[in-house]
């Protein structure tokens, strides 16, 4: 079968990604921690409140897309056919782009905002969500998952961001008062400079989203 080795390698990556995302989502849900991050840390959510983080949502999207792709890859290997539906690669690309945004925002925005406490972003489940899963997704997609997605697919990266932005911005505006917004609603600190900063934040994040998505697209075309 053509590209059999790459499909097998991708299968391993996707299974590992799915298992990691599943296990550490469950651990975060029940607030099982390997390292104590202290009281008052807004990153230490539990229960259904963990889904307010784009980090968690993007990793779940990645985990689901990895599982689906792994299933089709297994079938392709078993049946000696490398026909994997286009929509499966679309979903994996969207998941990879979403966690790439998580990786970049954590590195260039959230880490500096925490100063010497930046390490909190890479403890417990966040170690997987902010670092390991994005890196594994990046490697598997650009190196092993050859597909025929065209340039227009690069704009798919905005769909997860757009859906999350509707929730996040609406929540900010609803809870916006004379003293601004309670940090428990503005978990990313987007409105510290007032309502106008929401627009600036969205523009910056949209630019980062598209650049990272485009880079992933181009590297896939070059290496996969």
C-alpha positions as CSV (number, residue, x, y, z in Angstrom):
1,X,0.0,0.0,0.0
2,X,1.3,3.4,-1.0
3,X,2.5,5.5,2.0
4,X,1.9,2.5,4.3
5,X,4.7,3.4,6.7
6,X,3.5,7.0,7.1
7,X,-0.1,5.8,7.7
8,X,1.2,3.4,10.4
9,X,3.3,6.2,12.0
10,X,0.3,8.5,12.0
11,X,-1.9,5.8,13.5
12,X,0.4,5.5,16.4
13,X,0.5,9.3,17.0
14,X,-3.2,9.6,16.8
15,X,-3.9,6.8,19.2
16,X,-1.4,8.3,21.7
17,X,-3.0,11.8,21.3
18,X,-6.5,10.4,21.9
19,X,-5.4,8.5,25.0
20,X,-3.5,11.4,26.5
21,X,-6.4,13.9,25.9
22,X,-9.0,11.4,27.3
23,X,-7.0,10.6,30.4
24,X,-6.0,14.2,31.3
25,X,-9.4,15.6,30.5
26,X,-10.8,13.1,33.0
27,X,-8.1,13.9,35.6
28,X,-8.8,17.7,35.2
29,X,-12.6,17.1,35.4
30,X,-12.1,15.4,38.8
31,X,-9.3,17.7,39.8
32,X,-6.7,15.0,40.2
33,X,-3.4,16.7,40.3
34,X,0.1,15.4,40.3
35,X,1.5,18.7,41.4
36,X,0.0,21.2,43.9
37,X,-0.4,24.6,42.3
38,X,-1.6,26.4,45.4
39,X,-5.0,27.9,46.2
40,X,-6.6,30.6,44.0
41,X,-5.1,29.4,40.8
42,X,-7.7,30.1,38.1
43,X,-6.2,27.3,36.0
44,X,-7.3,24.7,38.5
45,X,-10.9,24.2,37.5
46,X,-12.9,21.1,38.0
47,X,-16.2,19.6,36.8
48,X,-18.0,21.1,33.8
49,X,-16.2,24.5,34.4
50,X,-13.1,23.1,32.7
51,X,-15.0,23.5,29.4
52,X,-14.8,27.3,29.6
53,X,-11.2,27.1,28.6
54,X,-10.4,27.1,24.9
55,X,-7.4,24.9,25.8
56,X,-9.7,22.1,26.9
57,X,-12.1,22.5,24.1
58,X,-9.4,22.6,21.4
59,X,-7.7,19.5,22.8
60,X,-11.0,17.6,22.9
61,X,-11.6,18.5,19.3
62,X,-8.0,17.3,18.6
63,X,-8.7,14.1,20.5
64,X,-11.9,13.3,18.7
65,X,-10.4,14.1,15.3
66,X,-7.4,11.9,16.1
67,X,-9.6,9.0,17.1
68,X,-11.6,9.2,14.0
69,X,-8.5,9.4,11.8
70,X,-6.9,6.5,13.6
71,X,-10.0,4.3,12.9
72,X,-9.9,5.1,9.2
73,X,-6.1,4.6,9.2
74,X,-6.5,1.2,10.8
75,X,-9.1,0.2,8.2
76,X,-6.8,1.4,5.4
77,X,-3.9,-0.7,6.7
78,X,-6.1,-3.7,7.3
79,X,-7.8,-3.6,3.9
80,X,-4.6,-2.5,2.1
81,X,-6.3,0.6,0.8
82,X,-5.2,4.2,1.6
83,X,-8.6,5.8,0.9
84,X,-9.4,8.0,3.9
85,X,-12.3,10.4,3.5
86,X,-11.4,14.1,3.0
87,X,-13.6,15.3,5.8
88,X,-11.6,13.2,8.3
89,X,-8.4,15.2,7.3
90,X,-10.4,18.4,7.5
91,X,-11.4,17.6,11.1
92,X,-7.8,16.7,12.0
93,X,-6.5,19.9,10.4
94,X,-9.0,21.9,12.4
95,X,-8.1,20.2,15.6
96,X,-4.4,20.7,14.9
97,X,-4.8,24.3,14.1
98,X,-6.9,24.9,17.3
99,X,-4.3,23.4,19.6
100,X,-1.6,25.3,17.7
101,X,-3.4,28.5,18.8
102,X,-3.5,27.2,22.3
103,X,0.3,26.5,22.2
104,X,1.2,30.0,20.8
105,X,-1.2,32.0,23.1
106,X,0.1,30.1,26.1
107,X,3.7,30.8,25.1
108,X,3.5,34.5,24.0
109,X,0.5,35.8,26.0
110,X,-0.3,33.8,29.1
111,X,3.2,32.9,30.2
112,X,4.5,36.5,30.2
113,X,1.3,37.6,32.1
114,X,2.1,35.2,35.0
115,X,5.8,36.2,35.2
116,X,7.8,33.9,37.4
117,X,4.7,31.7,37.9
118,X,4.5,30.8,34.2
119,X,5.3,27.2,35.1
120,X,1.7,26.9,36.4
121,X,0.6,26.8,32.7
122,X,2.6,23.5,32.3
123,X,1.6,21.5,35.3
124,X,-0.8,18.6,35.6
125,X,-3.2,18.3,32.7
126,X,-2.0,21.6,31.3
127,X,1.4,20.0,30.6
128,X,-0.4,17.8,28.1
129,X,-2.9,20.4,26.8
130,X,-0.5,23.3,26.4
131,X,2.6,21.5,25.3
132,X,2.6,17.7,24.6
133,X,-0.6,17.3,22.6
134,X,0.0,20.3,20.4
135,X,3.5,19.1,19.6
136,X,2.4,15.6,18.8
137,X,-0.4,16.9,16.6
138,X,1.9,19.2,14.8
139,X,4.4,16.4,14.1
140,X,1.8,13.8,13.0
141,X,-0.1,16.2,10.7
142,X,2.8,17.9,8.9
143,X,5.0,14.8,8.6
144,X,2.7,11.8,8.1
145,X,-0.8,12.8,7.2
146,X,-0.7,13.5,3.4
147,X,-4.0,14.8,2.1
148,X,-5.4,16.8,-0.8
149,X,-6.8,19.8,1.2
150,X,-6.6,23.0,-0.8
151,X,-5.7,26.5,0.1
152,X,-9.3,27.4,1.1
153,X,-9.0,24.9,3.9
154,X,-6.7,27.3,5.8
155,X,-9.7,29.4,6.6
156,X,-11.3,26.4,8.5
157,X,-9.1,27.4,11.5
158,X,-11.5,30.3,12.2
159,X,-14.5,28.0,12.9
160,X,-13.4,26.7,16.4
161,X,-12.2,30.2,17.3
162,X,-15.5,31.8,16.1
163,X,-17.6,29.4,18.1
164,X,-15.6,29.9,21.2
165,X,-15.5,33.7,20.7
166,X,-19.3,33.9,20.6
167,X,-19.4,32.3,24.1
168,X,-16.5,34.2,25.6
169,X,-17.3,37.7,24.3
170,X,-21.0,37.3,25.2
171,X,-20.1,36.2,28.7
172,X,-17.8,39.2,29.1
173,X,-20.4,41.7,28.0
174,X,-23.1,40.2,30.2
175,X,-20.8,40.5,33.3
176,X,-19.3,43.9,32.4
177,X,-19.8,46.4,35.2
178,X,-18.5,49.7,36.4
179,X,-15.4,48.0,37.8
180,X,-14.8,45.9,34.7
181,X,-15.2,42.2,34.6
182,X,-14.5,39.7,37.4
183,X,-11.4,37.6,36.5
184,X,-13.5,34.4,36.8
185,X,-15.3,35.5,33.6
186,X,-12.4,37.1,31.9
187,X,-10.0,34.2,32.4
188,X,-7.7,35.4,29.6
189,X,-7.6,39.0,30.8
190,X,-8.9,40.4,27.4
191,X,-10.8,43.4,28.9
192,X,-8.3,44.7,31.4
193,X,-8.0,47.7,29.2
194,X,-11.7,48.2,28.8
195,X,-14.3,47.0,26.2
196,X,-12.2,48.2,23.3
197,X,-9.5,45.7,24.1
198,X,-11.9,42.9,23.2
199,X,-11.7,44.0,19.6
200,X,-7.9,44.3,19.7
201,X,-7.6,40.8,21.3
202,X,-9.8,39.2,18.7
203,X,-7.9,40.8,15.9
204,X,-4.5,39.7,17.3
205,X,-5.8,36.2,18.0
206,X,-7.3,35.9,14.6
207,X,-4.0,36.8,13.0
208,X,-2.1,34.4,15.1
209,X,-4.7,31.7,14.3
210,X,-4.4,32.1,10.6
211,X,-0.6,32.4,10.5
212,X,-0.2,29.2,12.6
213,X,-2.8,27.4,10.5
214,X,-1.2,28.5,7.2
215,X,2.3,27.4,8.4
216,X,0.8,24.0,9.3
217,X,-0.8,23.7,5.9
218,X,2.3,24.6,4.0
219,X,4.6,22.3,6.0
220,X,2.1,19.4,5.4
221,X,2.3,20.0,1.7
222,X,6.1,20.1,1.8
223,X,6.8,17.2,4.1
224,X,3.9,14.7,4.3
